[in-house]
Amino acid sequence: MYTDPTRTSQAPTSPTIVPTLYVAFELGGSSWKLAATTGLGQPPRLRTLPARALPRALDELARAKARFHLDPAAPVVSCYEAGRDGFWLHHALPAHAVRNHVVDSSSIEVNRRQRRAKTDRLDARKLVSMLLRYAEGDRHTWHVVRAPSSEAEDQRQLHRELKTAQRERLAAVTRVESLLVTQGLTLRLSGRETVAEVRAAVAALRRWDATPVPPALQTRLVREWGQVVALTAQLRALARERAELLRTGDAPALAAVRQLMRLKGVGVATAWIYVMELFAWRTFRNRRELGALTGLAPTPDQSGTGRQRELGMGKAGNRWVRAVAVEGAWCWLRHQPQSELSQWFERRFARGGSRQRRIGIVAVARKLLTALEHYLRTGTPPAGAAVRA
């Protein structure tokens, strides 16, 4: 190639590549597996250590740097799957100059063979290889979870404890009813009875042969109802605590809950879950991100043969919020009939069958979440919505 000798130009400078240690944590209940490497051509260094032993993990990182002849101050990038250990490790690693990523487990690619080998060692190797691809710029390798701050995570404890108590109370009431059914008996219970009242009611029951309920079963029924009474008291205490926080709390998340409750059709439970699980600490660039997070985004199925159909909503993300969103959409239609969203549902789906209405309510839930997020950001309520004084 001819080059003009009289013409001088400065050669482009290539970006400086900083040697980096890449680490994958495979977190188990009793032990952790660490896979460390410096690049795709370098076989990973695998080590096993006791679970939740952070000082030991930091020591292994220092040894890995020495093994790969890296500077002790070389940057470290790590990852682990979101799971039982939560986000404490994600909050702890940056304090030791480690940049960490929490990965959505369902987004990790796997071998599609019917039977495939799976061990912690193989999982750690797979994670560190995908971490290298992600660091090279392949952002579609997996989905990184946005971890909440310690304060945002603590704000979610109240309503999650409330939900757990509701489930346990329902399970206890169902056990009592099921145990009575095994004897051919039925006892109408409202859930507000005391232990003494249930003991007297069970003692008065008679089976098919006019004999009373066996004594051991009576004792178990009374104990089970004691759990119902205790859980009922716990639910009332949690509801009072939530109401007191709404009255006196000055946190921005509580202000957002009060703002949502100004809309008719949005109650305290729905507004609390929307804010604490979604809007208090997350930011959404568009409505697709909000729909994908709640599992309300559509799932198209197209091919080169001309087939084009819709498989329904994705059902990914937070299942609890998705259920609340669908329930809240029905409440919106009932209490906000003059809103544009309710009118749109009436025109498109209300006159169809039950299947059409179920499809339409998912669309309403997705649109309503977007409108509520816009309402919290701008203060503009959804079009046509009635606002409480």
C-alpha positions as CSV (number, residue, x, y, z in Angstrom):
1,M,0.0,0.0,0.0
2,Y,1.4,3.4,-1.0
3,T,2.0,6.0,1.7
4,D,2.8,9.6,1.1
5,P,6.1,10.2,2.9
6,T,5.4,13.9,3.2
7,R,2.2,13.3,5.1
8,T,2.4,12.6,8.8
9,S,-0.4,11.3,11.0
10,Q,-0.6,10.0,14.5
11,A,-1.5,6.4,14.7
12,P,-4.6,5.7,16.7
13,T,-3.9,4.6,20.3
14,S,-5.6,1.4,21.4
15,P,-7.4,1.5,24.8
16,T,-5.3,0.4,27.7
17,I,-6.4,-3.0,28.9
18,V,-6.3,-3.3,32.7
19,P,-5.7,-6.8,33.9
20,T,-8.8,-7.8,35.8
21,L,-9.7,-10.8,38.0
22,Y,-13.1,-12.3,37.2
23,V,-14.8,-14.3,40.0
24,A,-18.0,-16.4,40.1
25,F,-19.6,-17.4,43.4
26,E,-21.7,-20.5,43.4
27,L,-23.5,-20.1,46.7
28,G,-24.7,-23.3,48.5
29,G,-26.2,-23.9,51.9
30,S,-23.1,-25.5,53.5
31,S,-20.2,-24.5,51.1
32,W,-19.4,-22.1,48.4
33,K,-17.5,-22.7,45.1
34,L,-15.3,-19.9,43.7
35,A,-14.1,-19.9,40.1
36,A,-11.5,-17.2,39.3
37,T,-9.9,-16.4,35.9
38,T,-8.4,-13.5,34.0
39,G,-9.7,-14.3,30.5
40,L,-11.4,-16.7,28.2
41,G,-8.1,-18.5,27.4
42,Q,-7.2,-19.0,31.1
43,P,-8.6,-22.1,32.8
44,P,-10.5,-21.0,36.0
45,R,-9.1,-21.5,39.4
46,L,-11.6,-23.4,41.5
47,R,-11.8,-23.4,45.3
48,T,-14.3,-24.5,47.9
49,L,-14.8,-22.7,51.2
50,P,-17.4,-22.7,54.0
51,A,-20.7,-20.9,53.2
52,R,-21.0,-17.2,54.3
53,A,-17.2,-17.1,55.2
54,L,-16.5,-13.6,53.8
55,P,-13.0,-13.3,55.2
56,R,-12.0,-16.6,53.7
57,A,-13.5,-15.5,50.3
58,L,-11.5,-12.3,50.4
59,D,-8.4,-14.3,51.2
60,E,-9.0,-16.6,48.2
61,L,-9.3,-13.5,45.9
62,A,-5.9,-12.3,47.1
63,R,-4.5,-15.8,46.4
64,A,-6.0,-15.8,43.0
65,K,-4.3,-12.5,42.1
66,A,-1.0,-14.0,43.2
67,R,-1.7,-17.2,41.2
68,F,-2.4,-15.2,38.0
69,H,0.5,-12.7,38.6
70,L,-1.8,-9.7,39.0
71,D,-1.1,-6.6,41.0
72,P,-2.6,-6.7,44.5
73,A,-4.6,-3.6,43.6
74,A,-6.0,-5.1,40.3
75,P,-9.7,-4.6,39.9
76,V,-12.0,-7.6,40.7
77,V,-15.4,-8.2,39.0
78,S,-17.7,-10.9,40.5
79,C,-21.1,-12.4,40.1
80,Y,-23.5,-14.8,41.8
81,E,-27.1,-16.0,41.2
82,A,-29.9,-14.4,43.1
83,G,-31.3,-16.8,45.6
84,R,-31.6,-17.6,49.3
85,D,-28.5,-15.6,50.3
86,G,-30.2,-12.4,49.2
87,F,-28.1,-9.3,48.7
88,W,-25.9,-9.1,51.8
89,L,-22.9,-10.3,49.8
90,H,-23.6,-7.8,47.1
91,H,-23.6,-5.0,49.7
92,A,-20.4,-6.3,51.4
93,L,-18.2,-6.8,48.3
94,P,-17.9,-3.2,47.2
95,A,-16.5,-2.3,50.6
96,H,-13.5,-4.5,49.6
97,A,-13.1,-3.0,46.1
98,V,-15.0,-5.8,44.3
99,R,-17.6,-4.8,41.7
100,N,-20.4,-7.4,41.9
101,H,-23.4,-8.4,39.7
102,V,-26.4,-10.3,41.0
103,V,-27.8,-12.4,38.1
104,D,-31.3,-13.6,37.5
105,S,-31.1,-17.4,37.7
106,S,-33.8,-17.9,35.1
107,S,-31.9,-15.9,32.5
108,I,-28.8,-18.2,32.6
109,E,-28.5,-20.3,29.5
110,V,-28.4,-24.1,30.0
111,N,-27.8,-27.1,27.8
112,R,-31.1,-28.2,26.2
113,R,-30.3,-32.0,26.4
114,Q,-32.8,-34.0,28.3
115,R,-30.2,-35.2,30.7
116,R,-27.2,-33.0,31.5
117,A,-24.6,-33.0,34.2
118,K,-25.0,-30.4,36.9
119,T,-22.6,-29.8,39.8
120,D,-21.4,-26.8,41.7
121,R,-18.1,-27.1,39.9
122,L,-19.8,-27.0,36.5
123,D,-22.1,-24.2,37.5
124,A,-19.2,-22.0,38.8
125,R,-17.3,-22.6,35.5
126,K,-20.4,-21.6,33.5
127,L,-21.0,-18.5,35.6
128,V,-17.4,-17.2,35.2
129,S,-17.4,-17.8,31.4
130,M,-20.7,-15.9,31.1
131,L,-19.2,-13.1,33.3
132,L,-16.4,-12.8,30.8
133,R,-18.8,-12.5,27.9
134,Y,-20.8,-9.9,29.8
135,A,-17.7,-7.9,30.6
136,E,-16.7,-7.9,26.9
137,G,-20.0,-6.1,26.1
138,D,-22.5,-8.9,25.4
139,R,-25.3,-7.5,27.5
140,H,-27.8,-10.1,26.3
141,T,-25.8,-12.9,28.1
142,W,-28.1,-12.7,31.1
143,H,-30.2,-10.3,33.1
144,V,-28.6,-8.4,36.0
145,V,-30.8,-7.9,39.0
146,R,-31.1,-4.5,40.5
147,A,-30.4,-5.0,44.2
148,P,-32.4,-2.8,46.6
149,S,-30.5,-0.8,49.2
150,S,-30.5,-2.0,52.8
151,E,-33.2,0.7,53.7
152,A,-35.4,-0.3,50.8
153,E,-35.1,-4.0,51.6
154,D,-36.0,-3.3,55.3
155,Q,-39.1,-1.4,54.2
156,R,-40.5,-4.5,52.5
157,Q,-40.5,-6.5,55.8
158,L,-43.8,-5.3,57.1
159,H,-46.1,-6.2,54.2
160,R,-44.2,-9.5,53.6
161,E,-44.7,-10.5,57.3
162,L,-48.4,-9.5,56.9
163,K,-48.7,-11.8,53.8
164,T,-46.9,-14.7,55.6
165,A,-49.2,-14.4,58.6
166,Q,-52.3,-14.4,56.3
167,R,-51.1,-17.5,54.5
168,E,-50.4,-19.3,57.8
169,R,-53.7,-18.4,59.2
170,L,-55.6,-19.6,56.1
171,A,-53.6,-22.9,56.2
172,A,-54.5,-23.4,59.9
173,V,-58.2,-22.8,59.3
174,T,-58.1,-25.2,56.4
175,R,-56.5,-27.9,58.5
176,V,-59.2,-27.6,61.1
177,E,-61.9,-27.9,58.5
178,S,-60.2,-30.8,56.8
179,L,-59.7,-32.7,60.0
180,L,-63.4,-32.4,60.7
181,V,-64.3,-33.6,57.2
182,T,-62.4,-36.8,57.9
183,Q,-65.0,-37.6,60.5
184,G,-67.9,-36.6,58.4
185,L,-68.4,-33.4,60.3
186,T,-68.7,-29.7,59.4
187,L,-68.3,-26.8,61.8
188,R,-69.1,-23.2,60.6
189,L,-66.3,-21.0,61.8
190,S,-66.1,-17.2,61.1
191,G,-62.5,-17.0,62.3
192,R,-63.3,-14.8,65.3
193,E,-64.1,-17.5,67.8
194,T,-61.9,-18.0,70.9
195,V,-60.2,-21.2,71.8
196,A,-62.8,-21.9,74.5
197,E,-65.7,-21.5,72.1
198,V,-64.1,-23.8,69.6
199,R,-63.4,-26.4,72.3
200,A,-67.0,-26.3,73.4
201,A,-68.3,-26.5,69.8
202,V,-66.0,-29.5,69.0
203,A,-67.0,-31.3,72.2
204,A,-70.7,-31.0,71.2
205,L,-70.2,-32.5,67.7
206,R,-71.4,-36.1,67.1
207,R,-70.2,-38.5,64.4
208,W,-72.3,-40.7,62.2
209,D,-72.7,-43.3,65.1
210,A,-73.6,-40.6,67.7
211,T,-70.2,-40.8,69.3
212,P,-68.2,-37.7,70.1
213,V,-65.0,-36.7,68.3
214,P,-62.0,-38.8,69.5
215,P,-60.1,-37.1,72.4
216,A,-56.8,-36.9,70.6
217,L,-58.4,-35.3,67.6
218,Q,-60.2,-32.8,69.9
219,T,-56.9,-31.8,71.4
220,R,-55.3,-31.3,68.0
221,L,-58.3,-29.2,66.8
222,V,-58.1,-27.0,69.8
223,R,-54.3,-26.5,69.4
224,E,-54.7,-25.7,65.7
225,W,-57.3,-23.1,66.6
226,G,-55.0,-21.6,69.1
227,Q,-52.6,-20.9,66.2
228,V,-55.5,-19.2,64.3
229,V,-56.2,-17.0,67.3
230,A,-52.5,-16.0,67.7
231,L,-52.1,-15.3,64.0
232,T,-55.3,-13.2,64.0
233,A,-53.9,-11.1,66.8
234,Q,-50.6,-10.8,64.9
235,L,-52.4,-9.6,61.8
236,R,-54.3,-6.9,63.7
237,A,-51.1,-5.7,65.3
238,L,-49.4,-5.5,61.9
239,A,-52.3,-3.6,60.4
240,R,-52.2,-1.1,63.3
241,E,-48.4,-0.7,62.8
242,R,-48.9,0.0,59.1
243,A,-51.7,2.5,59.8
244,E,-49.6,4.3,62.3
245,L,-46.7,4.5,59.9
246,L,-49.0,6.1,57.3
247,R,-50.3,8.6,59.7
248,T,-47.0,9.7,61.2
249,G,-44.2,8.5,58.9
250,D,-42.3,11.1,56.8
251,A,-40.3,8.7,54.6
252,P,-40.6,9.3,50.8
253,A,-42.0,5.8,50.3
254,L,-44.9,6.5,52.7
255,A,-45.6,9.8,51.0
256,A,-45.9,7.8,47.7
257,V,-48.3,5.4,49.4
258,R,-50.5,8.3,50.6
259,Q,-50.4,9.8,47.1
260,L,-51.7,6.5,45.5
261,M,-54.4,6.2,48.0
262,R,-55.9,9.5,46.9
263,L,-57.1,7.6,43.8
264,K,-60.5,5.9,44.2
265,G,-60.1,2.1,43.8
266,V,-56.6,2.0,45.2
267,G,-56.6,0.8,48.8
268,V,-53.9,0.7,51.4
269,A,-52.7,-2.8,50.8
270,T,-52.5,-2.3,47.0
271,A,-50.7,1.1,47.3
272,W,-48.3,-0.2,49.9
273,I,-47.2,-3.2,47.8
274,Y,-46.9,-1.1,44.6
275,V,-44.6,1.4,46.3
276,M,-42.5,-0.9,48.5
277,E,-42.0,-3.6,45.8
278,L,-41.8,-1.4,42.7
279,F,-41.9,2.4,42.8
280,A,-39.9,3.2,46.0
281,W,-36.5,2.2,44.8
282,R,-36.8,1.2,41.1
283,T,-36.6,3.4,38.0
284,F,-38.1,2.5,34.7
285,R,-37.0,3.8,31.3
286,N,-40.1,2.7,29.5
287,R,-43.3,0.8,30.0
288,R,-41.8,-2.4,28.6
289,E,-39.4,-2.6,31.6
290,L,-42.3,-2.3,34.0
291,G,-44.4,-4.9,32.2
292,A,-41.5,-7.3,32.1
293,L,-40.7,-6.9,35.8
294,T,-44.3,-7.8,36.7
295,G,-44.6,-10.6,34.1
296,L,-47.4,-8.7,32.3
297,A,-45.5,-8.3,29.0
298,P,-46.8,-10.1,26.0
299,T,-44.9,-13.2,24.5
300,P,-45.0,-13.2,20.7
301,D,-44.4,-16.4,18.8
302,Q,-43.4,-15.9,15.1
303,S,-41.5,-17.9,12.6
304,G,-40.4,-17.8,8.9
305,T,-43.4,-19.9,7.9
306,G,-45.8,-17.0,8.4
307,R,-47.1,-18.2,11.8
308,Q,-47.8,-15.3,14.1
309,R,-49.6,-15.8,17.4
310,E,-49.5,-14.6,21.0
311,L,-48.6,-16.9,23.8
312,G,-50.0,-14.7,26.5
313,M,-48.2,-12.8,29.3
314,G,-44.6,-13.8,30.2
315,K,-45.3,-14.5,33.9
316,A,-41.8,-13.5,34.8
317,G,-40.7,-11.3,37.6
318,N,-42.6,-10.7,40.8
319,R,-45.6,-13.1,41.0
320,W,-47.0,-11.4,44.0
321,V,-47.1,-7.9,42.4
322,R,-48.6,-9.4,39.3
323,A,-51.5,-11.0,41.2
324,V,-52.0,-7.7,43.1
325,A,-51.9,-5.8,39.7
326,V,-54.6,-8.0,38.2
327,E,-56.8,-7.7,41.3
328,G,-56.2,-4.0,41.4
329,A,-57.3,-3.7,37.7
330,W,-60.7,-5.3,38.6
331,C,-61.1,-2.8,41.4
332,W,-60.2,0.0,39.1
333,L,-63.0,-0.9,36.7
334,R,-65.5,-1.0,39.5
335,H,-64.5,2.3,41.3
336,Q,-63.3,4.3,38.3
337,P,-65.9,3.6,35.6
338,Q,-65.5,7.1,34.0
339,S,-61.7,6.8,33.5
340,E,-60.4,6.4,30.0
341,L,-58.8,3.1,30.9
342,S,-62.2,1.7,32.1
343,Q,-63.9,3.0,29.0
344,W,-61.3,1.4,26.8
345,F,-61.9,-1.9,28.5
346,E,-65.7,-1.6,28.0
347,R,-65.2,-0.9,24.3
348,R,-62.7,-3.7,23.6
349,F,-63.4,-6.6,26.0
350,A,-66.5,-6.1,28.1
351,R,-68.9,-7.5,25.5
352,G,-66.8,-10.6,24.8
353,G,-66.8,-13.9,26.6
354,S,-65.0,-14.7,29.8
355,R,-61.8,-15.4,28.0
356,Q,-61.8,-12.0,26.3
357,R,-62.4,-10.3,29.6
358,R,-59.5,-12.2,31.2
359,I,-57.2,-11.1,28.3
360,G,-58.5,-7.5,28.7
361,I,-57.9,-7.3,32.4
362,V,-54.2,-8.2,31.9
363,A,-53.9,-5.3,29.5
364,V,-55.7,-3.0,32.0
365,A,-53.3,-4.1,34.7
366,R,-50.3,-3.3,32.6
367,K,-51.6,0.0,31.4
368,L,-52.7,0.9,35.0
369,L,-49.2,0.2,36.4
370,T,-47.7,2.5,33.8
371,A,-50.3,5.3,34.6
372,L,-49.6,5.0,38.3
373,E,-45.9,5.2,37.9
374,H,-46.4,8.3,35.8
375,Y,-48.7,9.7,38.5
376,L,-46.1,9.3,41.1
377,R,-43.4,11.0,39.0
378,T,-45.4,13.9,37.7
379,G,-48.4,14.2,40.0
380,T,-50.8,13.9,37.0
381,P,-53.5,11.3,37.7
382,P,-54.6,8.8,35.1
383,A,-56.9,10.3,32.5
384,G,-60.5,10.6,33.7
385,A,-59.7,9.2,37.2
386,A,-61.5,10.4,40.2
387,V,-59.3,11.7,43.0
388,R,-60.3,11.9,46.7
389,A,-60.3,15.2,48.4
